[in-house]
Amino acid sequence: MVAKKSIKFIAVLVLTLTSFVAHANGEENDHKGELVNTPGKIKEYIAHHLKDSHDFHLFTDNASGTHVSFPLPVIVWTKDGLKTFMSSEFHHDDEGKVIVEKNGTRLVKLHSKIYELEAGATSVIIDEETHHATNAHKVLDFSITKSVFGMLLTGLLMFLGFTALARGYKKGHTIPKGFARVLEPLVIYVRDDIAKPNIGEKKYRKFMGFLLTVFFFIWILNLLGLTPLGFNVTGQIAVTACLAIFTVVIYLVSGSKDFWAHTLWMPGVPYILRPILAVIELIGFVLIKPFSLLVRLFANMTAGHFVVMSLIALMITLKQDFGAFGSTGMSLVLALFISVIEILVAFLQAFIFTMLSSLFIGMAVEEHDDH
């Protein structure tokens, strides 16, 4: 047991230090191979790192200018139909300088977005005021980006984990084995402390599948965001908005007759006020509640990654004042401290999203008593 605990502790320490070193290497040079050694460039690098991308960029060798990365499939729908190729064909260009030609269709990548050049265009023209392309238009992008890869990986991990847990129950194992020991207490926690209190004993079971999926999906994605792979899936507002929309659809479709009666024609108030209150209630359920869900998750995770990388960047910005050793030591201590807090936040944000989703569902399915 002591040996196993020691191995686990060493594994966690190595993972944390590896993450730190990976970020530290990234602060030395960006995806263009330029040194990141000023506050302005550091801010630009962090903003670029938090965005989604079409490949996993690890680092750039300053001496040779070689990019070390892992390309991902690019799948776009243009005027001429579907085009597929690997992101490595763009050669890490993000300024529209590299043109990828597929069956007469010319594609460029500008600010992590893929554009199709107009007929006869040999280069992209960028407006100086808006910084947008004037002779190109966006395409429908179905690419396997870094965020999509992270979601697919999370889905695979969830499928394997819960399949193993279910298989153990079918075999009659009263005590789970392996990773299932981690899943069972969390499943019971979601059931007893989130679903039952908010939805009720009679109706909670119907929504357990959704609540468990949301909880583990967000939690695992948040944990992946703390690894050197650089995932920031829950920091993409499109992802959090999609999760919030799922919650809205479920509690609106599952709403009881009493819920809709109290929402659209609220009893106990003057008739003249009921239409006004109905509009306010509908805005709250359709817009305000999902907006609070998506913004809370998006803002907290993005801010967490930004703070961690900013603290790591202290080794560069404070090097002149405290020396290389002093700035690196200060950056390491602060970054490790915030990283530990981020592990707690990863669970906390999954809990909050699931808790609020179950609360909204419970409000919709509750049977109101007329006194």
C-alpha positions as CSV (number, residue, x, y, z in Angstrom):
1,M,0.0,0.0,0.0
2,V,2.8,2.4,0.8
3,A,4.5,1.6,-2.5
4,K,1.2,2.2,-4.4
5,K,0.6,5.6,-2.6
6,S,4.2,6.6,-3.3
7,I,3.8,5.8,-7.0
8,K,0.6,7.8,-7.2
9,F,2.2,10.8,-5.4
10,I,5.1,10.7,-7.8
11,A,2.8,10.4,-10.8
12,V,0.8,13.4,-9.7
13,L,4.0,15.4,-9.0
14,V,5.5,14.5,-12.4
15,L,2.2,15.4,-14.2
16,T,2.2,18.8,-12.4
17,L,5.8,19.6,-13.2
18,T,5.4,18.4,-16.7
19,S,2.4,20.8,-17.1
20,F,4.5,23.6,-15.7
21,V,7.5,22.8,-18.0
22,A,5.2,22.6,-21.0
23,H,3.7,26.0,-20.3
24,A,7.2,27.4,-19.5
25,N,8.5,26.2,-22.9
26,G,5.5,27.8,-24.5
27,E,6.4,31.2,-22.9
28,E,9.8,31.1,-24.6
29,N,8.4,31.0,-28.1
30,D,5.0,31.2,-29.7
31,H,3.5,29.3,-32.7
32,K,5.3,31.7,-35.1
33,G,8.7,30.9,-33.5
34,E,9.0,34.4,-32.1
35,L,10.3,35.0,-28.5
36,V,7.6,35.7,-26.0
37,N,9.5,38.0,-23.6
38,T,7.4,41.1,-23.2
39,P,4.0,41.7,-21.4
40,G,2.3,42.4,-24.7
41,K,3.5,39.2,-26.4
42,I,2.7,37.2,-23.3
43,K,-0.8,38.5,-23.3
44,E,-1.2,37.7,-27.0
45,Y,0.3,34.2,-26.5
46,I,-2.1,33.4,-23.6
47,A,-5.1,34.6,-25.6
48,H,-4.0,32.4,-28.6
49,H,-3.4,29.4,-26.3
50,L,-7.0,29.7,-24.8
51,K,-8.5,29.6,-28.3
52,D,-9.5,26.4,-30.1
53,S,-7.0,25.3,-32.8
54,H,-6.7,22.8,-35.7
55,D,-3.6,21.1,-34.2
56,F,-1.8,20.4,-31.0
57,H,1.2,22.8,-31.0
58,L,3.7,21.7,-28.5
59,F,6.7,24.0,-29.0
60,T,8.9,25.7,-31.6
61,D,12.7,25.2,-31.8
62,N,14.1,28.7,-31.9
63,A,17.4,27.5,-33.5
64,S,15.9,25.7,-36.5
65,G,12.4,27.2,-36.5
66,T,11.0,23.7,-36.5
67,H,7.4,23.3,-35.1
68,V,6.7,20.2,-33.0
69,S,3.0,19.5,-33.2
70,F,0.3,16.9,-33.7
71,P,-1.9,17.6,-36.8
72,L,-5.7,17.0,-36.8
73,P,-8.1,16.4,-39.7
74,V,-9.6,19.4,-41.4
75,I,-13.1,18.9,-42.8
76,V,-14.7,21.8,-44.5
77,W,-17.7,22.4,-46.8
78,T,-17.0,24.8,-49.6
79,K,-18.9,26.0,-52.6
80,D,-17.5,23.0,-54.5
81,G,-18.4,20.5,-51.8
82,L,-16.6,18.7,-49.1
83,K,-12.8,19.1,-48.7
84,T,-10.7,17.0,-46.3
85,F,-7.0,17.2,-45.5
86,M,-4.6,17.4,-42.5
87,S,-4.0,20.7,-40.7
88,S,-0.2,20.3,-41.2
89,E,-0.7,21.5,-44.8
90,F,-1.2,25.0,-43.4
91,H,2.3,24.8,-41.9
92,H,1.3,26.6,-38.7
93,D,0.3,29.7,-40.7
94,D,-2.4,31.8,-39.0
95,E,-2.1,34.9,-41.2
96,G,-3.5,33.7,-44.5
97,K,-0.1,33.4,-46.2
98,V,-0.2,29.6,-46.9
99,I,-2.8,28.6,-49.5
100,V,-4.0,25.0,-49.5
101,E,-5.5,24.1,-52.9
102,K,-7.9,21.2,-53.2
103,N,-9.5,20.5,-56.6
104,G,-9.4,24.2,-57.6
105,T,-10.6,25.5,-54.2
106,R,-8.1,27.7,-52.4
107,L,-8.3,27.7,-48.6
108,V,-6.4,29.9,-46.1
109,K,-6.3,30.0,-42.3
110,L,-6.7,33.4,-40.7
111,H,-6.9,33.9,-36.9
112,S,-7.7,30.2,-36.5
113,K,-10.6,30.4,-38.9
114,I,-10.6,28.8,-42.4
115,Y,-11.6,30.9,-45.4
116,E,-12.2,30.1,-49.1
117,L,-10.6,32.6,-51.5
118,E,-12.6,34.1,-54.2
119,A,-12.1,33.0,-57.8
120,G,-8.9,34.3,-59.2
121,A,-7.4,35.4,-55.9
122,T,-3.8,34.4,-55.2
123,S,-3.5,35.9,-51.7
124,V,-5.9,37.0,-49.0
125,I,-6.5,40.8,-48.6
126,I,-7.0,42.0,-45.1
127,D,-8.9,45.2,-44.2
128,E,-6.6,47.3,-42.0
129,E,-9.6,48.6,-39.9
130,T,-11.6,45.5,-39.3
131,H,-8.7,43.0,-39.8
132,H,-11.0,40.7,-41.7
133,A,-10.5,39.2,-45.2
134,T,-12.1,41.2,-48.0
135,N,-11.7,38.7,-50.8
136,A,-12.5,35.5,-48.9
137,H,-15.5,34.0,-47.0
138,K,-15.8,31.5,-44.2
139,V,-16.6,27.9,-44.9
140,L,-18.6,25.4,-42.9
141,D,-16.0,23.9,-40.6
142,F,-16.6,20.4,-39.4
143,S,-12.9,19.8,-38.5
144,I,-11.7,17.7,-35.6
145,T,-10.2,20.6,-33.7
146,K,-8.4,20.3,-30.4
147,S,-11.7,20.9,-28.5
148,V,-13.6,18.3,-30.5
149,F,-10.8,15.8,-30.0
150,G,-11.0,16.5,-26.2
151,M,-14.8,15.9,-26.2
152,L,-14.4,12.7,-28.2
153,L,-11.7,11.5,-25.8
154,T,-13.9,12.4,-22.8
155,G,-16.8,10.5,-24.3
156,L,-14.6,7.5,-24.9
157,L,-13.3,7.6,-21.3
158,M,-16.9,7.9,-20.0
159,F,-18.1,5.0,-22.2
160,L,-15.3,2.7,-21.0
161,G,-15.6,3.7,-17.3
162,F,-19.4,3.2,-17.1
163,T,-19.3,0.1,-19.2
164,A,-16.9,-1.4,-16.8
165,L,-19.0,-0.3,-13.8
166,A,-22.2,-1.8,-15.4
167,R,-20.4,-5.0,-16.3
168,G,-19.3,-5.4,-12.7
169,Y,-22.9,-5.0,-11.4
170,K,-24.1,-7.6,-13.9
171,K,-21.6,-10.1,-12.7
172,G,-22.8,-9.6,-9.1
173,H,-19.9,-7.6,-7.7
174,T,-21.3,-5.7,-4.8
175,I,-17.9,-3.8,-4.5
176,P,-16.7,-2.3,-7.7
177,K,-13.2,-3.0,-8.9
178,G,-10.6,-0.8,-10.5
179,F,-11.6,2.7,-11.7
180,A,-15.2,1.8,-11.0
181,R,-14.4,2.5,-7.3
182,V,-14.0,6.1,-8.2
183,L,-17.2,6.3,-10.3
184,E,-19.6,4.6,-7.9
185,P,-19.3,7.1,-5.0
186,L,-19.7,10.0,-7.5
187,V,-22.8,8.4,-9.1
188,I,-24.3,8.0,-5.6
189,Y,-23.4,11.6,-4.7
190,V,-25.1,12.9,-7.8
191,R,-28.2,10.8,-7.1
192,D,-28.6,11.4,-3.4
193,D,-27.3,15.0,-3.0
194,I,-28.2,16.6,-6.4
195,A,-31.0,14.7,-8.2
196,K,-33.3,13.6,-5.3
197,P,-33.3,16.9,-3.3
198,N,-34.0,19.1,-6.3
199,I,-36.2,16.9,-8.5
200,G,-37.9,14.7,-6.0
201,E,-38.0,11.0,-5.1
202,K,-40.7,10.2,-7.7
203,K,-39.2,11.8,-10.8
204,Y,-35.5,12.0,-10.3
205,R,-34.7,8.7,-12.0
206,K,-35.9,9.9,-15.4
207,F,-33.2,12.6,-15.5
208,M,-30.3,10.7,-13.9
209,G,-28.8,9.8,-17.3
210,F,-28.6,13.5,-18.3
211,L,-27.3,14.7,-15.0
212,L,-24.6,12.0,-14.7
213,T,-23.5,12.7,-18.3
214,V,-23.3,16.5,-17.7
215,F,-21.5,16.1,-14.4
216,F,-18.8,13.6,-15.6
217,F,-18.5,15.3,-19.0
218,I,-17.7,18.7,-17.5
219,W,-15.5,17.3,-14.7
220,I,-13.3,15.2,-17.0
221,L,-12.9,18.0,-19.5
222,N,-11.9,20.4,-16.7
223,L,-9.3,17.9,-15.6
224,L,-8.0,17.5,-19.1
225,G,-7.6,21.3,-19.2
226,L,-5.0,21.0,-16.4
227,T,-2.8,18.6,-18.4
228,P,0.1,19.7,-20.7
229,L,-2.2,18.9,-23.7
230,G,-3.6,22.4,-23.4
231,F,-7.3,21.6,-23.6
232,N,-9.7,24.5,-22.9
233,V,-12.9,22.9,-24.0
234,T,-15.1,24.2,-21.2
235,G,-13.5,27.6,-21.9
236,Q,-15.2,27.6,-25.3
237,I,-18.5,29.5,-25.0
238,A,-20.0,27.4,-27.9
239,V,-19.6,24.2,-25.7
240,T,-21.0,25.7,-22.6
241,A,-23.9,27.3,-24.6
242,C,-24.7,23.8,-26.1
243,L,-24.8,22.2,-22.6
244,A,-27.1,25.0,-21.4
245,I,-29.4,24.6,-24.4
246,F,-29.7,20.8,-23.6
247,T,-30.8,21.8,-20.1
248,V,-33.3,24.3,-21.4
249,V,-34.9,21.8,-23.9
250,I,-35.2,19.2,-21.2
251,Y,-36.9,21.2,-18.5
252,L,-39.2,23.0,-21.1
253,V,-40.3,19.7,-22.7
254,S,-40.7,18.0,-19.3
255,G,-42.6,20.9,-17.7
256,S,-45.8,19.8,-16.0
257,K,-49.2,21.3,-16.6
258,D,-49.0,23.2,-13.3
259,F,-45.6,24.6,-14.3
260,W,-47.0,26.0,-17.6
261,A,-50.2,27.2,-15.9
262,H,-48.2,29.1,-13.2
263,T,-45.8,30.5,-15.9
264,L,-48.3,31.6,-18.5
265,W,-51.2,32.6,-16.3
266,M,-50.0,33.1,-12.8
267,P,-52.7,32.6,-10.2
268,G,-53.2,34.9,-7.3
269,V,-52.3,38.2,-9.1
270,P,-54.6,40.7,-10.9
271,Y,-55.5,39.7,-14.5
272,I,-54.0,42.8,-16.0
273,L,-50.5,41.8,-14.7
274,R,-50.6,38.2,-15.7
275,P,-49.5,38.7,-19.4
276,I,-46.6,40.9,-18.2
277,L,-45.5,38.3,-15.6
278,A,-45.9,35.6,-18.3
279,V,-43.4,37.4,-20.6
280,I,-41.0,37.9,-17.6
281,E,-41.2,34.3,-16.6
282,L,-40.6,33.0,-20.2
283,I,-37.6,35.3,-20.6
284,G,-36.2,34.0,-17.3
285,F,-36.6,30.3,-18.3
286,V,-35.6,30.6,-21.9
287,L,-32.8,33.2,-21.7
288,I,-31.7,34.3,-18.3
289,K,-31.3,30.8,-16.6
290,P,-29.4,29.2,-19.5
291,F,-27.3,32.3,-19.9
292,S,-26.3,32.1,-16.2
293,L,-25.4,28.5,-16.7
294,L,-23.2,29.0,-19.8
295,V,-21.4,32.2,-18.6
296,R,-20.6,30.8,-15.2
297,L,-18.8,27.7,-16.5
298,F,-17.2,29.6,-19.4
299,A,-15.9,32.5,-17.4
300,N,-14.6,30.5,-14.4
301,M,-12.6,28.0,-16.5
302,T,-11.2,30.6,-18.9
303,A,-10.2,32.8,-16.0
304,G,-8.5,29.9,-14.2
305,H,-6.4,29.0,-17.3
306,F,-5.5,32.7,-17.8
307,V,-4.4,33.1,-14.1
308,V,-2.3,29.9,-14.2
309,M,-0.5,30.9,-17.4
310,S,-0.1,34.5,-16.2
311,L,1.6,33.2,-13.0
312,I,3.9,31.0,-15.0
313,A,4.8,34.0,-17.2
314,L,6.2,35.7,-14.0
315,M,9.5,33.9,-14.6
316,I,9.9,36.1,-17.7
317,T,8.5,39.4,-16.5
318,L,10.3,39.4,-13.1
319,K,13.6,37.9,-14.4
320,Q,15.3,41.3,-14.3
321,D,14.1,42.2,-10.8
322,F,14.6,38.9,-9.0
323,G,17.0,37.0,-11.3
324,A,16.3,33.8,-13.2
325,F,16.3,31.6,-10.1
326,G,14.1,33.9,-7.9
327,S,11.5,34.5,-10.6
328,T,11.3,30.8,-11.6
329,G,10.9,29.8,-7.9
330,M,8.2,32.4,-7.3
331,S,6.4,31.4,-10.5
332,L,6.6,27.7,-9.6
333,V,5.2,28.1,-6.1
334,L,2.3,30.4,-7.2
335,A,1.5,28.3,-10.3
336,L,1.4,25.0,-8.2
337,F,-0.8,26.7,-5.6
338,I,-3.3,27.9,-8.2
339,S,-3.2,24.5,-10.0
340,V,-4.2,22.8,-6.8
341,I,-7.1,25.2,-6.5
342,E,-8.0,24.6,-10.2
343,I,-8.4,20.9,-9.4
344,L,-11.0,21.8,-6.8
345,V,-12.6,24.3,-9.3
346,A,-12.8,21.5,-11.9
347,F,-15.0,19.5,-9.6
348,L,-16.9,22.5,-8.3
349,Q,-17.9,23.8,-11.7
350,A,-19.2,20.4,-12.7
351,F,-21.2,20.2,-9.4
352,I,-22.6,23.7,-9.8
353,F,-23.7,23.2,-13.4
354,T,-25.4,19.8,-12.5
355,M,-26.9,21.3,-9.4
356,L,-28.5,24.2,-11.2
357,S,-29.7,22.0,-14.1
358,S,-31.4,19.7,-11.6
359,L,-32.9,22.7,-9.8
360,F,-34.4,24.1,-13.0
361,I,-35.7,20.6,-14.0
362,G,-37.2,20.2,-10.5
363,M,-39.0,23.6,-10.8
364,A,-40.5,22.5,-14.1
365,V,-41.7,19.0,-13.1
366,E,-42.9,19.9,-9.6
367,E,-46.6,19.4,-9.0
368,H,-48.0,22.5,-7.3
369,D,-50.6,22.3,-4.6
370,D,-53.4,24.8,-4.6
371,H,-54.1,26.0,-1.1
